[in-house]
Amino acid sequence: MRAGPAIALALMLADATGASAQDGAIRFGLTGDYPPYAQRLPDGSFEGADVVTARAVAKRLGKRAIFVPTSWQTLSRDFIAGRFDVVIGGLTITPERAAIGTYSFALVDDGKRPLARCADRHAYASLRAIERPGVRVQINTGQTIGALAKQWFSKANVTINPDDADLPQALLDGRADVWITDGVVVDHMARRYAGRLCATTRKPFTHQEKAWLIRRDAGLVAAVNAALRREKAGWERALRAVP
């Protein structure tokens, strides 16, 4: 007799090994500085589409969701050390990360795009327009965009902003002209700062996929993927609803 979805999920997770699968919790690692995926609030709690969905996934599996702070610089090292079971929060699929864990199915196809002050949006609609002397480009501290910036820019003035929370304010204050980041983030910031910050183009400069990175445990991977698929529509709604 074929098991129902709920029973099947329970059986898959029961096969998972490791402390978190046994003690009733799934530990989610996140940087908490990348809205609308995940953002840490002043009181230490987290919000964002990945956070909401992580709680829903854990609940489906009869587990508690525990959120473990990390940073982009230490994320891989912390994951290898076993500090958490799943990495969430806007993670780009890369070969380097695939070598240390198993990705979930891709949640979204995205790409790098520019954000600028609305008054200047037509001046920075392409890489060619941005790659000019005097144009101040800021990027996140992430590994992916850093490598791309080295490839794209030799004339523009590129700065890595060490404080992700300061990236939109740097544009608003005139300390930077363009911020190049994930398209989902660009659209989110354009909604948050409507009339002040705008996407300069709808066409991304790159193609990339976002997913969760799961500890290499066949039972855990199968269970999280199955639950995540059932929460995908809610994740998409949450992504658009984050203020």
Backbone as numpy.savetxt, mean C-alpha at the origin, in Angstrom:
# Nx Ny Nz CAx CAy CAz Cx Cy Cz
-18.92 -35.58 0.47 -19.78 -34.39 0.47 -18.89 -33.15 0.47
-19.26 -32.18 -0.34 -18.44 -30.98 -0.46 -18.70 -30.04 0.70
-17.60 -29.55 1.34 -17.74 -28.64 2.47 -18.18 -27.27 2.01
-18.97 -26.58 2.86 -19.38 -25.22 2.55 -18.21 -24.27 2.68
-18.37 -23.00 2.19 -17.26 -22.04 2.21 -16.69 -21.80 3.60
-17.56 -21.66 4.60 -17.08 -21.37 5.95 -16.28 -22.53 6.50
-16.77 -23.76 6.27 -16.06 -24.94 6.76 -14.73 -25.09 6.04
-14.74 -24.85 4.72 -13.51 -24.97 3.95 -12.45 -24.01 4.43
-12.85 -22.77 4.74 -11.89 -21.79 5.25 -11.32 -22.24 6.59
-12.19 -22.77 7.45 -11.73 -23.22 8.75 -10.74 -24.37 8.62
-11.02 -25.28 7.70 -10.12 -26.41 7.49 -8.77 -25.96 6.96
-8.78 -24.99 6.03 -7.52 -24.50 5.48 -6.67 -23.85 6.57
-7.30 -23.03 7.41 -6.53 -22.36 8.44 -6.06 -23.34 9.51
-6.85 -24.39 9.73 -6.44 -25.38 10.71 -5.16 -26.08 10.30
-4.90 -26.11 8.98 -3.69 -26.74 8.47 -2.47 -25.83 8.60
-2.71 -24.55 8.86 -1.60 -23.60 8.93 -0.77 -23.85 10.17
0.55 -23.67 10.04 1.44 -23.81 11.18 1.89 -22.45 11.63
2.64 -22.40 12.72 3.15 -21.12 13.21 2.32 -20.64 14.39
2.92 -19.78 15.20 2.30 -19.35 16.45 0.98 -18.64 16.23
0.93 -17.72 15.25 -0.27 -16.90 15.11 -1.48 -17.73 14.74
-1.28 -18.77 13.92 -2.40 -19.62 13.53 -2.89 -20.47 14.70
-2.03 -20.66 15.68 -2.38 -21.51 16.80 -2.94 -20.72 17.98
-2.55 -19.45 18.13 -2.97 -18.71 19.32 -4.17 -17.81 19.07
-4.82 -17.98 17.95 -6.05 -17.25 17.69 -5.87 -15.87 17.13
-4.70 -15.55 16.58 -4.45 -14.22 16.03 -3.70 -14.30 14.72
-3.94 -13.32 13.87 -3.13 -13.10 12.67 -2.46 -11.75 12.84
-1.15 -11.72 12.72 -0.39 -10.48 12.91 -0.16 -9.82 11.55
-0.66 -8.61 11.42 -0.53 -7.86 10.17 0.52 -6.76 10.37
1.58 -6.80 9.58 2.59 -5.75 9.62 2.25 -4.64 8.65
2.47 -3.39 9.06 2.15 -2.25 8.19 2.93 -1.03 8.63
3.23 -0.17 7.64 3.97 1.05 7.95 3.04 2.13 8.49
1.79 2.09 8.09 0.81 3.04 8.63 1.02 4.47 8.17
1.65 4.64 7.01 1.89 6.00 6.51 1.48 6.14 5.05
0.54 5.29 4.61 0.23 5.26 3.19 -1.28 5.21 2.94
-1.98 6.31 3.27 -3.41 6.33 2.97 -3.64 6.39 1.46
-4.72 5.81 0.95 -5.86 5.26 1.71 -5.70 3.80 2.10
-4.52 3.19 1.90 -4.34 1.79 2.27 -4.28 1.62 3.78
-3.41 2.38 4.43 -3.26 2.27 5.89 -2.61 3.52 6.42
-3.14 3.99 7.55 -2.59 5.19 8.17 -2.71 5.07 9.69
-1.60 5.41 10.37 -1.61 5.37 11.83 -2.11 6.70 12.36
-3.07 6.65 13.28 -3.67 7.85 13.86 -2.87 8.28 15.09
-3.08 9.52 15.54 -2.32 10.02 16.69 -2.46 9.16 17.95
-3.59 8.48 18.10 -3.78 7.64 19.29 -3.15 6.26 19.16
-2.45 6.01 18.02 -1.78 4.74 17.82 -2.59 3.69 17.08
-3.87 3.95 16.86 -4.70 3.02 16.12 -4.48 3.21 14.61
-5.03 2.29 13.82 -4.84 2.34 12.37 -6.18 2.43 11.67
-6.18 3.10 10.51 -7.35 3.13 9.65 -6.89 2.96 8.21
-7.84 2.71 7.32 -7.51 2.53 5.90 -8.16 1.29 5.34
-8.19 1.18 4.03 -8.86 0.07 3.36 -8.25 -1.28 3.74
-6.92 -1.36 3.79 -6.27 -2.62 4.15 -6.53 -2.98 5.62
-6.62 -2.00 6.46 -6.86 -2.24 7.89 -8.27 -2.78 8.10
-9.25 -2.12 7.49 -10.64 -2.57 7.59 -10.76 -4.00 7.07
-10.11 -4.27 5.95 -10.21 -5.59 5.33 -9.46 -6.64 6.12
-8.32 -6.28 6.72 -7.59 -7.23 7.56 -8.45 -7.69 8.73
-9.16 -6.76 9.33 -10.06 -7.14 10.43 -11.15 -8.08 9.93
-11.70 -7.78 8.76 -12.77 -8.62 8.22 -12.26 -10.01 7.86
-11.05 -10.08 7.28 -10.46 -11.36 6.93 -10.21 -12.20 8.18
-9.61 -11.59 9.20 -9.35 -12.31 10.45 -10.65 -12.81 11.06
-11.69 -11.99 11.04 -12.97 -12.39 11.60 -13.55 -13.58 10.85
-13.45 -13.55 9.53 -13.94 -14.68 8.73 -13.24 -15.98 9.12
-11.99 -15.86 9.50 -11.20 -17.03 9.84 -11.24 -17.37 11.33
-12.09 -16.64 12.05 -12.22 -16.91 13.47 -11.01 -16.49 14.28
-10.29 -15.48 13.81 -9.05 -15.03 14.46 -9.15 -13.55 14.85
-8.22 -13.12 15.69 -8.07 -11.71 16.01 -7.05 -11.09 15.07
-7.26 -9.85 14.70 -6.29 -9.11 13.90 -5.40 -8.28 14.84
-4.11 -8.52 14.78 -3.15 -7.74 15.54 -2.30 -6.95 14.55
-2.17 -5.65 14.76 -1.43 -4.78 13.85 -0.06 -4.44 14.45
0.98 -4.75 13.69 2.35 -4.57 14.15 3.03 -3.49 13.31
3.39 -2.35 13.90 4.04 -1.28 13.14 5.41 -1.69 12.63
5.73 -1.24 11.43 7.06 -1.42 10.86 7.37 -0.19 10.02
8.44 -0.22 9.25 8.79 0.89 8.37 9.17 0.31 7.01
9.18 1.15 5.99 9.57 0.67 4.66 11.01 0.17 4.67
11.84 0.81 5.48 13.25 0.43 5.53 13.46 -0.92 6.21
12.63 -1.26 7.19 12.82 -2.49 7.97 11.78 -3.56 7.68
10.85 -3.27 6.78 9.73 -4.18 6.53 10.18 -5.60 6.20
11.06 -5.74 5.23 11.49 -7.08 4.82 12.23 -7.79 5.95
13.10 -7.07 6.64 13.86 -7.66 7.73 12.93 -8.12 8.86
11.92 -7.30 9.19 10.97 -7.66 10.23 10.14 -8.88 9.82
9.78 -8.94 8.55 8.98 -10.06 8.05 9.78 -11.36 8.12
11.01 -11.30 7.68 11.88 -12.49 7.73 12.09 -12.94 9.18
12.15 -11.98 10.11 12.36 -12.29 11.52 11.11 -12.87 12.18
9.98 -12.87 11.45 8.76 -13.47 11.99 7.94 -12.56 12.88
8.13 -11.24 12.74 7.37 -10.31 13.59 5.89 -10.28 13.22
5.57 -10.61 11.99 4.17 -10.65 11.57 3.97 -11.71 10.49
2.69 -12.04 10.26 2.34 -13.11 9.33 1.98 -12.60 7.94
1.44 -11.38 7.88 0.97 -10.81 6.62 1.38 -9.34 6.58
1.90 -8.89 5.45 2.23 -7.48 5.27 1.12 -6.83 4.46
0.60 -5.72 4.95 -0.46 -4.99 4.27 -0.07 -3.51 4.18
-0.93 -2.71 3.54 -0.70 -1.26 3.58 -0.17 -0.66 2.31
-0.57 -1.20 1.14 -0.13 -0.61 -0.14 1.14 -1.20 -0.67
1.33 -2.49 -0.50 2.57 -3.16 -0.90 2.58 -3.45 -2.40
3.64 -3.01 -3.08 3.84 -3.30 -4.50 4.47 -4.68 -4.65
4.00 -5.44 -5.63 4.58 -6.74 -5.93 5.94 -6.54 -6.58
6.98 -7.07 -5.94 8.34 -6.99 -6.49 9.01 -8.36 -6.36
9.99 -8.66 -7.22 10.70 -9.94 -7.11 11.41 -10.10 -5.77
11.94 -9.00 -5.23 12.68 -9.07 -3.96 11.76 -9.52 -2.83
10.55 -8.99 -2.78 9.62 -9.38 -1.72 9.04 -10.77 -1.99
8.85 -11.10 -3.26 8.34 -12.44 -3.59 9.31 -13.52 -3.14
10.57 -13.17 -2.99 11.58 -14.15 -2.58 11.49 -14.48 -1.10
10.77 -13.68 -0.32 10.73 -13.90 1.13 9.35 -14.30 1.63
8.36 -14.32 0.76 7.00 -14.69 1.17 6.17 -15.04 -0.04
4.87 -15.20 0.17 3.94 -15.52 -0.91 2.91 -14.41 -1.02
2.79 -13.83 -2.20 1.81 -12.77 -2.39 0.41 -13.32 -2.49
-0.55 -12.55 -2.01 -1.95 -12.84 -2.27 -2.23 -12.56 -3.75
-3.43 -12.82 -4.18 -3.81 -12.38 -5.52 -3.72 -10.86 -5.57
-3.53 -10.31 -6.75 -3.38 -8.86 -6.90 -4.69 -8.16 -6.59
-4.63 -7.17 -5.74 -5.83 -6.41 -5.36 -6.16 -5.32 -6.36
-5.14 -4.74 -6.97 -5.40 -3.64 -7.91 -4.22 -3.49 -8.86
-4.52 -3.11 -10.09 -3.50 -2.70 -11.05 -3.36 -1.19 -10.94
-2.15 -0.73 -10.79 -1.93 0.69 -10.57 -0.67 1.11 -11.30
-0.19 2.31 -11.04 1.03 2.82 -11.65 1.37 4.17 -11.05
2.59 4.61 -11.26 3.04 5.90 -10.72 2.48 7.05 -11.55
1.98 8.06 -10.85 1.44 9.26 -11.50 1.82 10.49 -10.70
1.74 11.68 -11.30 2.09 12.90 -10.58 0.89 13.58 -9.94
1.17 14.22 -8.82 0.22 15.10 -8.13 0.88 16.46 -8.03
0.10 17.52 -8.27 0.64 18.88 -8.22 -0.43 19.83 -7.72
-0.04 21.06 -7.46 -1.05 22.07 -7.15 -1.96 22.23 -8.36
-3.23 22.39 -8.11 -4.20 22.43 -9.21 -3.87 23.51 -10.24
-3.36 24.63 -9.78 -3.02 25.71 -10.71 -1.91 25.31 -11.67
-1.10 24.33 -11.29 0.05 23.93 -12.11 -0.14 22.58 -12.80
-1.32 22.00 -12.71 -1.47 20.60 -13.14 -1.18 20.40 -14.63
-1.46 21.40 -15.47 -1.22 21.22 -16.90 0.26 21.30 -17.27
1.07 21.81 -16.36 2.51 21.95 -16.64 3.28 20.67 -16.41
2.67 19.69 -15.71 3.40 18.48 -15.32 2.63 17.21 -15.68
2.15 17.16 -16.91 1.29 16.05 -17.32 2.04 14.87 -17.91
3.37 14.97 -18.04 4.14 13.88 -18.62 5.53 13.86 -17.99
6.22 12.74 -18.15 7.59 12.67 -17.65 8.48 13.69 -18.35
8.26 13.88 -19.63 9.07 14.85 -20.38 8.89 16.25 -19.82
7.65 16.58 -19.45 7.38 17.91 -18.91 7.99 18.11 -17.53
8.10 17.02 -16.78 8.65 17.09 -15.44 10.17 17.08 -15.45
10.75 16.37 -16.40 12.21 16.23 -16.47 12.84 17.49 -17.08
12.83 18.57 -16.29 13.39 19.85 -16.71 14.15 20.47 -15.55
15.19 21.22 -15.82 15.90 21.92 -14.75 14.95 22.84 -13.98
15.08 22.83 -12.68 14.27 23.71 -11.85 12.98 23.10 -11.33
12.55 21.98 -11.91 11.34 21.32 -11.43 11.69 20.51 -10.18
10.98 20.78 -9.12 11.26 20.12 -7.84 10.31 18.93 -7.66
10.87 17.76 -7.77 10.10 16.52 -7.67 10.36 15.89 -6.32
9.29 15.51 -5.62 9.48 14.78 -4.37 8.89 13.37 -4.53
9.53 12.42 -3.85 9.09 11.04 -3.89 9.08 10.49 -2.47
8.40 9.35 -2.30 8.38 8.66 -1.02 9.73 7.98 -0.76
9.85 7.42 0.41 11.07 6.71 0.77 11.09 5.28 0.25
10.02 4.82 -0.40 9.93 3.44 -0.86 10.99 3.07 -1.89
11.33 1.79 -1.89 12.38 1.27 -2.77 12.00 1.38 -4.25
10.75 1.10 -4.57 10.31 1.06 -5.97 10.43 2.42 -6.64
9.87 3.46 -6.01 9.89 4.78 -6.63 11.30 5.36 -6.66
12.13 5.01 -5.70 13.51 5.49 -5.70 14.27 5.01 -6.91
14.10 3.73 -7.25 14.78 3.17 -8.42 14.26 3.80 -9.70
12.96 4.05 -9.77 12.38 4.67 -10.96 12.85 6.10 -11.12
12.94 6.84 -10.03 13.38 8.23 -10.10 14.79 8.33 -10.65
15.67 7.42 -10.26 17.03 7.41 -10.79 17.03 7.16 -12.30
16.10 6.34 -12.73 15.99 6.00 -14.15 15.42 7.16 -14.97
14.46 7.88 -14.38 13.72 8.89 -15.13 14.39 10.26 -15.15
15.00 10.66 -14.03 15.37 12.06 -13.87 16.87 12.28 -13.74
17.37 13.20 -14.54 18.75 13.67 -14.40 18.80 15.20 -14.36
17.75 15.85 -14.87 17.70 17.32 -14.90 16.84 17.88 -13.77
15.71 17.24 -13.50 14.83 17.72 -12.43 15.50 17.53 -11.07
15.10 18.34 -10.12 15.64 18.26 -8.76 14.77 17.30 -7.95
15.28 16.09 -7.70 14.51 15.05 -7.02 14.91 14.99 -5.55
13.92 14.99 -4.67 14.14 14.90 -3.23 13.32 13.76 -2.66
13.95 12.97 -1.82 13.22 11.94 -1.07 12.73 12.57 0.22
11.43 12.67 0.36 10.86 13.25 1.57 10.80 12.16 2.64
11.54 12.30 3.74 11.59 11.23 4.75 10.31 11.10 5.56
9.44 12.09 5.47 8.19 12.08 6.25 7.02 12.01 5.27
6.44 10.83 5.11 5.35 10.67 4.15 4.16 11.57 4.46
3.95 11.84 5.74 2.82 12.69 6.12 3.01 14.13 5.63
4.25 14.52 5.35 4.56 15.88 4.92 4.45 16.06 3.41
4.31 14.97 2.66 4.34 15.06 1.19 3.27 15.98 0.62
2.00 15.87 1.00 1.01 16.81 0.44 1.23 18.24 0.90
1.67 18.41 2.15 1.88 19.77 2.65 3.03 20.45 1.94
4.04 19.69 1.55 5.16 20.27 0.81 4.71 20.86 -0.51
3.74 20.21 -1.15 3.17 20.78 -2.37 2.37 22.03 -2.06
1.53 21.95 -1.06 0.68 23.09 -0.71 1.50 24.30 -0.30
2.63 24.07 0.38 3.49 25.17 0.84 4.42 25.70 -0.25
4.47 25.03 -1.40 5.35 25.46 -2.47 6.78 24.99 -2.31
7.03 24.01 -1.42 8.37 23.47 -1.25 8.71 22.42 -2.31
7.70 21.95 -3.01 7.88 21.00 -4.11 6.86 21.33 -5.18
7.16 20.94 -6.42 6.25 21.19 -7.53 5.40 19.97 -7.88
5.99 18.80 -7.75 5.33 17.56 -8.15 5.65 16.47 -7.13
4.66 15.66 -6.85 4.86 14.46 -6.05 4.46 13.28 -6.93
5.39 12.35 -7.16 5.10 11.17 -7.96 4.94 9.98 -7.04
3.77 9.35 -7.12 3.46 8.24 -6.24 2.41 7.35 -6.91
1.89 6.38 -6.17 0.90 5.47 -6.74 -0.37 6.21 -7.13
-0.97 5.78 -8.24 -2.17 6.43 -8.73 -3.31 6.44 -7.73
-3.48 5.36 -6.97 -4.54 5.31 -5.96 -4.31 6.40 -4.91
-3.06 6.63 -4.54 -2.74 7.66 -3.56 -2.97 9.05 -4.16
-2.59 9.22 -5.42 -2.82 10.50 -6.11 -4.31 10.84 -6.10
-5.15 9.90 -6.46 -6.59 10.15 -6.49 -7.14 10.42 -5.10
-6.61 9.71 -4.12 -7.04 9.93 -2.74 -6.69 11.35 -2.28
-5.47 11.78 -2.55 -5.05 13.11 -2.13 -5.80 14.20 -2.89
-6.12 13.93 -4.15 -6.90 14.91 -4.92 -8.31 15.06 -4.34
-8.85 13.98 -3.77 -10.15 14.08 -3.10 -10.01 14.80 -1.76
-8.97 14.45 -1.03 -8.78 15.04 0.31 -8.52 16.54 0.22
-7.75 16.96 -0.80 -7.40 18.38 -0.95 -8.05 18.93 -2.22
-9.32 18.65 -2.37 -10.06 19.04 -3.57 -9.93 20.54 -3.84
-9.59 20.88 -5.09 -9.45 22.27 -5.49 -8.07 22.83 -5.22
-7.23 22.11 -4.47 -5.89 22.58 -4.16 -4.81 21.66 -4.77
-5.00 20.35 -4.66 -4.08 19.40 -5.27 -4.84 18.58 -6.31
-4.19 18.36 -7.45 -4.86 17.68 -8.57 -3.92 16.66 -9.23
-4.49 15.58 -9.72 -3.76 14.66 -10.58 -3.46 15.39 -11.89
-2.26 15.24 -12.41 -1.92 15.94 -13.65 -2.24 15.10 -14.89
-2.44 13.80 -14.70 -2.79 12.91 -15.81 -3.47 11.67 -15.25
-4.33 11.05 -16.06 -4.96 9.80 -15.67 -4.14 8.60 -16.14
-3.19 8.84 -17.03 -2.39 7.75 -17.60 -1.15 7.53 -16.74
-0.99 6.36 -16.14 0.18 6.11 -15.29 1.47 5.99 -16.08
2.57 6.33 -15.44 3.89 6.22 -16.05 4.41 4.77 -16.02
3.86 3.96 -15.13 4.30 2.57 -14.97 3.08 1.67 -14.80
3.34 0.38 -14.76 2.31 -0.59 -14.39 2.82 -1.39 -13.21
1.98 -1.52 -12.19 2.36 -2.30 -11.02 1.10 -2.84 -10.36
1.28 -3.86 -9.55 0.15 -4.46 -8.85 0.38 -4.39 -7.34
-0.72 -4.26 -6.61 -0.68 -4.24 -5.16 -1.26 -5.54 -4.62
-0.66 -6.06 -3.56 -1.12 -7.29 -2.95 -0.66 -7.34 -1.50
-1.14 -8.35 -0.78 -0.63 -8.61 0.56 0.47 -9.66 0.47
1.46 -9.56 1.33 2.55 -10.53 1.38 2.35 -11.44 2.59
2.25 -12.74 2.35 1.87 -13.69 3.38 3.04 -14.62 3.70
3.17 -14.94 4.98 4.18 -15.90 5.41 4.03 -17.21 4.63
5.15 -17.83 4.28 5.12 -19.04 3.46 4.63 -20.23 4.27
3.34 -20.32 4.32 2.66 -21.43 4.99 1.44 -21.73 4.12
1.41 -22.91 3.51 0.38 -23.22 2.51 -1.03 -23.04 3.06
-1.27 -23.49 4.29 -2.60 -23.36 4.85 -2.99 -21.92 5.09
-2.06 -21.15 5.64 -2.33 -19.74 5.91 -2.55 -18.97 4.61
-1.70 -19.21 3.62 -1.83 -18.53 2.33 -3.20 -18.81 1.70
-3.59 -20.08 1.68 -4.87 -20.45 1.08 -6.04 -19.84 1.83
-5.98 -19.85 3.16 -7.07 -19.32 3.96 -7.21 -17.81 3.80
-6.07 -17.09 3.87 -6.11 -15.63 3.72 -6.59 -15.25 2.32
-6.09 -15.93 1.30 -6.52 -15.63 -0.06 -8.02 -15.84 -0.24
-8.53 -16.94 0.29 -9.95 -17.24 0.14 -10.81 -16.19 0.85
-10.43 -15.84 2.07 -11.18 -14.83 2.82 -11.06 -13.46 2.16
-9.87 -13.14 1.67 -9.65 -11.85 1.03 -10.49 -11.71 -0.24
-10.63 -12.78 -0.99 -11.48 -12.73 -2.19 -12.92 -12.40 -1.82
-13.37 -12.93 -0.72 -14.75 -12.67 -0.29 -14.91 -11.24 0.23
-13.81 -10.60 0.60 -13.86 -9.23 1.11 -13.42 -8.21 0.07
-13.14 -8.64 -1.15 -12.58 -7.74 -2.17 -13.50 -6.56 -2.46
-14.79 -6.80 -2.60 -15.72 -5.70 -2.90 -15.74 -4.69 -1.75
-15.68 -5.17 -0.52 -15.64 -4.27 0.63 -14.35 -3.48 0.67
-13.25 -4.12 0.27 -11.96 -3.42 0.20 -12.03 -2.27 -0.80
-12.63 -2.52 -1.96 -12.74 -1.47 -2.98 -13.59 -0.31 -2.48
-14.67 -0.60 -1.78 -15.51 0.47 -1.22 -14.74 1.26 -0.17
-14.01 0.54 0.67 -13.23 1.21 1.72 -12.16 2.11 1.14
-11.55 1.67 0.04 -10.49 2.45 -0.60 -11.01 3.81 -1.05
-12.24 3.86 -1.51 -12.84 5.12 -1.98 -13.41 5.94 -0.83
-13.66 5.31 0.29 -14.34 5.99 1.39 -13.39 6.65 2.38
-12.12 6.30 2.37 -11.16 6.87 3.33 -11.07 8.38 3.13
-11.27 9.16 4.18 -11.24 10.62 4.03 -9.83 11.16 3.77
